[in-house]
């Protein structure tokens, strides 16, 4: 079950260099929102619930769903630093949580079931989060 969910997540979360911090980071919350809504979101909700009692499952979910987000955000920020868009960022390893955490809160920890969220709503929510992520890394306002 995790492998199937991870394979789906990976198709949404491919790394790309869009030439700017904003472009690179825009895709991260969008991909996370897509993963956490619809039927995939219902599956994630069930897996996360079970992971509270199952350490091996929690580790597998972290490896399959959180670690790639952290890596993707760190790479985008490093490229932006190399391009001179932003100064070096302290605590870069926490930035994945800045991108993924609000999506998880918005779509998994509310009374509304993930499969009741339309794709366009999920994407719009992700886009509204982007300015906060950019400010967190010193990228200013969009």
Short mmCIF file of the C-alpha atoms (twelve columns), coordinates in Angstrom:
data_MODEL
# 
_entry.id   MODEL 
# 
loop_
_atom_site.group_PDB 
_atom_site.id 
_atom_site.type_symbol 
_atom_site.label_atom_id 
_atom_site.label_alt_id 
_atom_site.label_comp_id 
_atom_site.label_asym_id 
_atom_site.label_seq_id 
_atom_site.Cartn_x 
_atom_site.Cartn_y 
_atom_site.Cartn_z 
_atom_site.pdbx_PDB_model_num 
ATOM 1   C CA . UNK A 1   0.000   0.000  0.000   1 
ATOM 2   C CA . UNK A 2   2.825   2.430  0.840   1 
ATOM 3   C CA . UNK A 3   4.653   1.523  -2.356  1 
ATOM 4   C CA . UNK A 4   1.595   2.327  -4.465  1 
ATOM 5   C CA . UNK A 5   1.014   5.618  -2.669  1 
ATOM 6   C CA . UNK A 6   4.710   6.501  -2.928  1 
ATOM 7   C CA . UNK A 7   4.741   5.741  -6.659  1 
ATOM 8   C CA . UNK A 8   1.782   8.073  -7.153  1 
ATOM 9   C CA . UNK A 9   3.409   10.737 -4.994  1 
ATOM 10  C CA . UNK A 10  6.657   10.465 -6.953  1 
ATOM 11  C CA . UNK A 11  4.866   11.183 -10.233 1 
ATOM 12  C CA . UNK A 12  3.600   14.426 -8.700  1 
ATOM 13  C CA . UNK A 13  6.837   15.374 -7.026  1 
ATOM 14  C CA . UNK A 14  9.504   15.236 -9.699  1 
ATOM 15  C CA . UNK A 15  12.401  17.621 -9.217  1 
ATOM 16  C CA . UNK A 16  12.750  20.398 -11.730 1 
ATOM 17  C CA . UNK A 17  14.772  23.571 -12.050 1 
ATOM 18  C CA . UNK A 18  12.454  26.341 -13.168 1 
ATOM 19  C CA . UNK A 19  15.167  28.995 -13.042 1 
ATOM 20  C CA . UNK A 20  13.858  30.866 -10.013 1 
ATOM 21  C CA . UNK A 21  13.194  30.230 -6.363  1 
ATOM 22  C CA . UNK A 22  9.530   31.082 -6.821  1 
ATOM 23  C CA . UNK A 23  9.167   28.716 -9.765  1 
ATOM 24  C CA . UNK A 24  10.983  25.899 -8.015  1 
ATOM 25  C CA . UNK A 25  9.054   26.252 -4.772  1 
ATOM 26  C CA . UNK A 26  5.626   26.745 -6.375  1 
ATOM 27  C CA . UNK A 27  5.565   23.103 -7.414  1 
ATOM 28  C CA . UNK A 28  6.277   21.754 -3.907  1 
ATOM 29  C CA . UNK A 29  3.064   22.694 -2.078  1 
ATOM 30  C CA . UNK A 30  1.065   22.008 -5.256  1 
ATOM 31  C CA . UNK A 31  2.409   18.454 -5.412  1 
ATOM 32  C CA . UNK A 32  1.846   17.968 -1.693  1 
ATOM 33  C CA . UNK A 33  -1.731  19.276 -1.979  1 
ATOM 34  C CA . UNK A 34  -2.413  16.897 -4.880  1 
ATOM 35  C CA . UNK A 35  -1.046  13.985 -2.860  1 
ATOM 36  C CA . UNK A 36  -3.108  14.825 0.217   1 
ATOM 37  C CA . UNK A 37  -6.464  15.288 -1.487  1 
ATOM 38  C CA . UNK A 38  -8.752  13.007 -3.443  1 
ATOM 39  C CA . UNK A 39  -8.577  9.269  -2.933  1 
ATOM 40  C CA . UNK A 40  -4.812  9.502  -2.341  1 
ATOM 41  C CA . UNK A 41  -5.512  11.838 0.546   1 
ATOM 42  C CA . UNK A 42  -7.929  9.377  2.118   1 
ATOM 43  C CA . UNK A 43  -5.255  6.704  1.851   1 
ATOM 44  C CA . UNK A 44  -2.654  9.009  3.425   1 
ATOM 45  C CA . UNK A 45  -5.045  9.883  6.244   1 
ATOM 46  C CA . UNK A 46  -5.522  6.190  7.023   1 
ATOM 47  C CA . UNK A 47  -1.794  5.456  6.817   1 
ATOM 48  C CA . UNK A 48  -0.885  8.373  9.067   1 
ATOM 49  C CA . UNK A 49  -3.468  7.271  11.598  1 
ATOM 50  C CA . UNK A 50  -2.016  3.773  11.635  1 
ATOM 51  C CA . UNK A 51  1.545   5.154  11.797  1 
ATOM 52  C CA . UNK A 52  0.851   6.590  15.250  1 
ATOM 53  C CA . UNK A 53  0.868   3.003  16.508  1 
ATOM 54  C CA . UNK A 54  3.402   1.501  14.096  1 
ATOM 55  C CA . UNK A 55  6.971   2.795  14.135  1 
ATOM 56  C CA . UNK A 56  8.001   0.894  11.004  1 
ATOM 57  C CA . UNK A 57  5.083   2.404  9.076   1 
ATOM 58  C CA . UNK A 58  5.920   5.875  10.401  1 
ATOM 59  C CA . UNK A 59  9.508   5.492  9.198   1 
ATOM 60  C CA . UNK A 60  8.356   4.230  5.798   1 
ATOM 61  C CA . UNK A 61  5.986   7.189  5.401   1 
ATOM 62  C CA . UNK A 62  8.735   9.598  6.363   1 
ATOM 63  C CA . UNK A 63  11.109  8.062  3.829   1 
ATOM 64  C CA . UNK A 64  8.509   7.952  1.062   1 
ATOM 65  C CA . UNK A 65  6.703   11.265 1.573   1 
ATOM 66  C CA . UNK A 66  8.581   13.722 3.772   1 
ATOM 67  C CA . UNK A 67  12.228  13.149 2.969   1 
ATOM 68  C CA . UNK A 68  11.718  13.821 -0.777  1 
ATOM 69  C CA . UNK A 69  9.951   17.111 0.019   1 
ATOM 70  C CA . UNK A 70  12.785  18.164 2.306   1 
ATOM 71  C CA . UNK A 71  15.337  17.282 -0.374  1 
ATOM 72  C CA . UNK A 72  13.428  19.112 -3.074  1 
ATOM 73  C CA . UNK A 73  13.071  22.299 -1.019  1 
ATOM 74  C CA . UNK A 74  16.704  22.209 0.092   1 
ATOM 75  C CA . UNK A 75  17.864  21.824 -3.537  1 
ATOM 76  C CA . UNK A 76  15.656  24.714 -4.691  1 
ATOM 77  C CA . UNK A 77  17.001  26.953 -1.930  1 
ATOM 78  C CA . UNK A 78  20.604  25.997 -2.641  1 
ATOM 79  C CA . UNK A 79  20.114  26.826 -6.331  1 
ATOM 80  C CA . UNK A 80  18.586  30.192 -5.370  1 
ATOM 81  C CA . UNK A 81  21.566  30.935 -3.104  1 
ATOM 82  C CA . UNK A 82  23.962  29.954 -5.907  1 
ATOM 83  C CA . UNK A 83  22.095  32.290 -8.312  1 
ATOM 84  C CA . UNK A 84  22.305  35.119 -5.755  1 
ATOM 85  C CA . UNK A 85  18.515  35.358 -5.369  1 
ATOM 86  C CA . UNK A 86  18.664  34.957 -1.595  1 
ATOM 87  C CA . UNK A 87  21.311  34.876 1.110   1 
ATOM 88  C CA . UNK A 88  22.291  31.532 2.654   1 
ATOM 89  C CA . UNK A 89  19.520  30.091 4.808   1 
ATOM 90  C CA . UNK A 90  20.005  28.889 8.368   1 
ATOM 91  C CA . UNK A 91  18.257  25.674 9.391   1 
ATOM 92  C CA . UNK A 92  17.706  24.657 5.781   1 
ATOM 93  C CA . UNK A 93  16.667  21.171 6.916   1 
ATOM 94  C CA . UNK A 94  13.477  22.622 8.454   1 
ATOM 95  C CA . UNK A 95  12.246  24.185 5.229   1 
ATOM 96  C CA . UNK A 96  10.564  21.009 3.999   1 
ATOM 97  C CA . UNK A 97  8.308   21.219 7.031   1 
ATOM 98  C CA . UNK A 98  7.438   24.809 6.097   1 
ATOM 99  C CA . UNK A 99  6.241   23.572 2.707   1 
ATOM 100 C CA . UNK A 100 4.595   20.280 3.698   1 
ATOM 101 C CA . UNK A 101 3.248   20.979 7.183   1 
ATOM 102 C CA . UNK A 102 0.549   23.487 6.261   1 
ATOM 103 C CA . UNK A 103 -0.705  21.221 3.477   1 
ATOM 104 C CA . UNK A 104 -0.994  18.324 5.898   1 
ATOM 105 C CA . UNK A 105 -2.788  20.501 8.414   1 
ATOM 106 C CA . UNK A 106 -5.167  21.941 5.828   1 
ATOM 107 C CA . UNK A 107 -6.120  18.673 4.159   1 
ATOM 108 C CA . UNK A 108 -5.672  15.923 6.746   1 
ATOM 109 C CA . UNK A 109 -6.486  17.493 10.103  1 
ATOM 110 C CA . UNK A 110 -9.862  19.022 9.352   1 
ATOM 111 C CA . UNK A 111 -13.370 17.551 9.475   1 
ATOM 112 C CA . UNK A 112 -13.592 17.721 5.666   1 
ATOM 113 C CA . UNK A 113 -12.475 14.447 4.101   1 
ATOM 114 C CA . UNK A 114 -9.555  14.703 1.644   1 
ATOM 115 C CA . UNK A 115 -11.598 13.121 -1.131  1 
ATOM 116 C CA . UNK A 116 -14.107 15.972 -0.838  1 
ATOM 117 C CA . UNK A 117 -11.498 18.581 -1.848  1 
ATOM 118 C CA . UNK A 118 -11.492 19.467 -5.531  1 
ATOM 119 C CA . UNK A 119 -8.131  19.541 -7.318  1 
ATOM 120 C CA . UNK A 120 -8.511  23.211 -8.229  1 
ATOM 121 C CA . UNK A 121 -9.164  24.080 -4.578  1 
ATOM 122 C CA . UNK A 122 -6.083  22.151 -3.480  1 
ATOM 123 C CA . UNK A 123 -3.905  23.930 -6.047  1 
ATOM 124 C CA . UNK A 124 -5.310  27.340 -5.094  1 
ATOM 125 C CA . UNK A 125 -4.567  26.635 -1.428  1 
ATOM 126 C CA . UNK A 126 -0.994  25.674 -2.323  1 
ATOM 127 C CA . UNK A 127 -0.547  28.881 -4.324  1 
ATOM 128 C CA . UNK A 128 -1.816  30.954 -1.392  1 
ATOM 129 C CA . UNK A 129 0.837   29.330 0.796   1 
ATOM 130 C CA . UNK A 130 3.717   30.157 -1.577  1 
ATOM 131 C CA . UNK A 131 4.305   33.759 -0.353  1 
ATOM 132 C CA . UNK A 132 4.769   32.470 3.199   1 
ATOM 133 C CA . UNK A 133 7.295   29.864 2.062   1 
ATOM 134 C CA . UNK A 134 9.200   32.471 0.056   1 
ATOM 135 C CA . UNK A 135 9.348   34.839 3.020   1 
ATOM 136 C CA . UNK A 136 10.599  32.011 5.223   1 
ATOM 137 C CA . UNK A 137 13.635  31.616 2.959   1 
ATOM 138 C CA . UNK A 138 14.219  35.329 2.410   1 
ATOM 139 C CA . UNK A 139 12.637  35.392 -1.030  1 
ATOM 140 C CA . UNK A 140 10.381  38.358 -0.329  1 
ATOM 141 C CA . UNK A 141 6.831   38.735 -1.497  1 
ATOM 142 C CA . UNK A 142 5.267   37.397 -4.659  1 
# 
